[in-house]
Amino acid sequence: MNNEYFGKFLQELRISRNMTREQLAKDICTPKQIYRIEKGVYEPSLYLINQLSIKFNMDLNEYFKTYFANNSIIGLEGVNAINAAIEREDVQLLKSLIDKYEKLEDFKKGENLQCICYGNALCSALIEKDYKTSLEYCYKGIQIECPNFSVDNISKFTYSNVGITLITCISQNYFAMNQFTVGMNVLFGLLEVLETYILNAPYPMFQAPQFSKKIYQGVLYNISAHLLNKGDLEDALHYVEKGLQFSIKEYNLRFLPDLTYMKFKILYKEQNYSEAKEYYNRTVYLYKITNKDDKLTELEESAGIEYPEIFTEN
């Protein structure tokens, strides 16, 4: 990646504010790092970009993204096609698109390369059930923007949208490999990042996009689901309640039905059949109004077998 032009922009901005490198670096990094960024020989992390944004009181993310992303026509076309295949959950189409685009120069760096890594990670996990290889693709993708990333320091950095998606994929791979503790650590680390740097950012220039809000709900759902599977019902209920309250506050119906269903399952496991029945009925209603017919059919067909007590409770 060539950071020369962003470095020159940063240098001009610093000089226009009558700041020395030492003043800009204070409480953020070292003056040497600022010097290397300005000379185009050091790639700043997104965490550092955000800290510099706070120092200047302006959002530098979009300026940096101009140089980080490869926004050619073929690049935009490929990324949009790959994202559409992921949204449709068409893994075979995704694989063919990855094979088509990963050989092109436009996909050899930045966010475009991250997109290729994520696509390969999904194909490895969903088609080949090769979670180790999927994990390797995830790490390759996340380290493009955060070279010092590890599962032990997730909460120390901020990430792009594709970076957040890769971290989510990392957690699911660890769960698939029966590494529950690592998977949960990844989810809790990502939860802290979302709550600290995005959803509750102390500066108004950082507005949480809808993507991050959806990921936040998904993370809360996954945490509660894994805690339920482990029998930790109290904590599972805490996180699903958090997700429900957030969904209602944001008027976001995407995860509300699934979160409601998760609360139903937790209540049923607690043998709180009366309240469980209430949340079962809410789930049915939400699946209907959100046109999730497949999930509604699956729920209604399995409920009598898996949750018989809610149909006998007066």
N, C-alpha and C positions, 0 to 999 in steps of 0.2 A: 504494500500500500504506500502511495506517495502522499505524505502529509505536509509537503512543502507549502502548499497554498493556504491550508488552514493555519500553519505556523506563522506565515506572514500576516495573515488576518489577525491572529492573536497578538502578534508583536505590535501591529499598528494600533490595535484597540488598547493595549497596555500603555503605549506611549501617549495616546490621545487622552488618557486618564491621568497622565503625569505620575505613573507608577513605575517603580523599579522592579526588577525581577524578584528581589528579596521581599518587597512589599506584597507582590502578587502571590508569592509562594507561601507567605506566612500562614501557619496553621493548616496548610493544604498539602504541600509537598516540598521539595527542595528547589532552590533557585536553579540548580543544574538541570533539573527536570524541565523547568520552564524554558531554559536555554535550548535544550535538545528538542522540545516541541516546536519552538520558533524556528529552529534550523531544519525541521522536517526529518529528524533522525529518530524521533521517539513517538510512539503511538499512545496518546492518552487514553486511559480507561474511561468508560462512561461515568463512573463515580467521580473521576477527576474533572471531567467536563461539567458535571453538575455543580461541583464545588467552585469551579471557576465562574460558572453562571451566577452563583450566589454572590460571589465577590464583585462581579460587574453589574449585578442586578439586571441581567438580561439572559434570555435562554440561548445558549450556544449550541444546543443539541442539533437544531436544524442546520446551522452553519457547518457543524462538523459532519452531519449526515451527507451534505452535499459532496464531501470528499470521501466519505466512508462507503457510501452506496454507489453502485455502478448503474446510473439511471439512463442507460442507452435504451433505444426502442426495443431491441431484442431482449435486453435485460428485464424491462418492465413486462413485456409480453410473456416471457418465461415464468417470472415470479407470479404473475396473475394466474397463469394456467396451472401452475403447481398448487397454488393456494386454493383454486377452485376445485381441483381434484381432491385435496385434503378435506375441504368443506363437504364434498359429496361422499366422502369415505370410499372413493373408488381407488383402491390400492393398485390394481393392475394398470389403470390409466396413469396413476402417479409414477409407477415404475417406468413406464414408457417415456414419460416426460423427463424424468431424471436422466435416463439414458440419452435422450435427445439433447438436453441442455448442458449437462455437466462437462462435455468436451469443448464447449465454446469458451473463448477467452473472456467473454463478459461475465462468466460464472466462476472465475478463478480467484476472486477476492471479495472482501467485504460482506455485506448482507446477502448478496446473491449466492456466494459460496456457502454462507450459513443456511440458506434456503435449501441448497443441494444436500448439505449434511443432514438437515432435518428430514428431508424426503427419504434419503438413504436409511436413516435411523428407523423411520416408520416401516419401510419395506422390509428391512432386516427383521424387525420384531413381528410384524403382522403376517408376512408371507413365509419367511424362513424360520420363525420362532427362535432366531439367533439373537438373544438379548445381549450377549457380550459384544458382538459386532455393532449392534444398535447403540450400545453405550459408548463405544469408541467413536462412532460418528457424532454422537451428542457432544462429547468432550471436545472433539475437533472443532465443532461449530461454535461452542460457547467460548473457547479459548481464542477465537478470532477477534472477539471484542474485549475479552477479559483474560489475558494470558496467564494471570496468576490464579485463575479459578480453581477451586477444589471444593469438595462437599463439606469441608471444615470451615470455609470462610465465605459461604454464600452471602450472608447478611452484610458483608463489608462493602459490597458493590451495588451499583444500580445497573440495569440491563435494558437493552432494546426489546421490542416486542418479540422478535424472533429468538432473542436470548432467553426471555422468560419461557417461551414455548419449549425450547431445548431443555431447560431445567426441569420443567414438568415431565418431559419425556425421560429424563434421567431418573427421576423418582419412580416412574412406572417400570422402568427396566430393573431397578433394584428390587422392587416388589416381585416382579416376575421371576427373578433369580433367588427368591426367598430370603432376601436380605432386608428384613422388615425394619430393623433399627436404622440402617442407612437411608432407606426410602423415606421414613418418617422424618429424619433429620433434614433431608433435602426439602421436603414439604414445609416443615416449620421454618427453615431458612428462607425459603421463597415467600412464605407468609409474612415474615418480618420485613423483608424487602418491600413488599407491596404496601404494607401498613405504614412503614416509616418514610419511604422515599416517594411514594406515588399517591396513595389514598389520603395520607395525612401530611403531605409535604408542607413545610412551614412557610413556603414562599408562593405567592399567587401565580407566578409564571409557570409553575409546574402543575398542570391540570391533568388529572387522571383520565386517560382516554377510555372509551367504552371497552376496548380490548382488555385493558388491565382489570377493569371491573368484572368482566366475565371470567377472566383467569382467577381472580380472587375468589369468586363464588365456587369455581371448579376446585380450587385448592381446599377450601373449607369442606366441600362435599367429599373429596378424596380422603382428607384427614379423618372425618367422622366415619366414613365407610371402613377404613382400615382399623380404626379403634373399635368399631362395632364387631368386626371379625375377630379381634383379639379379646373381646368380652369386656372392654373398658367402657361401660355404658354411660357413666357419669360424664366423662370427658367427651365421648362421642356426641352426647346430647348438647353439651356446651358449644361445640364447634358447629353443629348443624343449626342450632338456634342463632348463632352469629351470622351464618349464611342466610337464613330466612329473614332476619331483621334487615340485613343489608339489601337483599333482593326487593323487599317491600319498600324500603326507603328510596331505592333507585328506580322503582317502578319497572323492574327488569323481570320478565316472565321466563326468560330462557332457562334458568336453573331452578326457578321456584317449584315447578312440579316435582323434579327429582329430589330437591331438598326436603320437600314435604313428605315424599315417599320414604326418604331416609329417616325422618323423624318418626313416621309410622312404624318402621321396622324396629327402631330403638325402643319405642314405647311398648311394642308387642313383646320384645325380648325382656323388658322389665316386668312383664305381665300386667301392665297397666292397660287392660283390654278396652275399657270404656273410652279413654282418651285416644287409644290407638285406632279405634273404630272411627272416631271423629276425623282423624288425620287420613285414614283410608278414604273416607268420603271426599275429603278435600282434594286428595290426590286424583281420584277419578274425575272430579269436576275440572281440575286444572289440566289434566291430559286432554279432556274434551275440548276446552276452549282454546288450547294451544295446538289443536289438530295433531296430537301425537297418538294417532290411532293404533300403531303397532304396539307402543308401550301400554296403552290402555287395554288392548286385547290380551297381551301377555299378563298384565296384572290381574285382570278379571278371571282368566283361566287358571292361574296358579293360586289365587287367594284362598279359595275354599280348601285346598290341599295343604298349603304352607301356613295359613293363618286361620284355622277353623274357629278359634275362640271368639273372633270378632263377629261371627255370625250367630253365635249362641248367647252372646252377652245381651242382657236386657237393658 
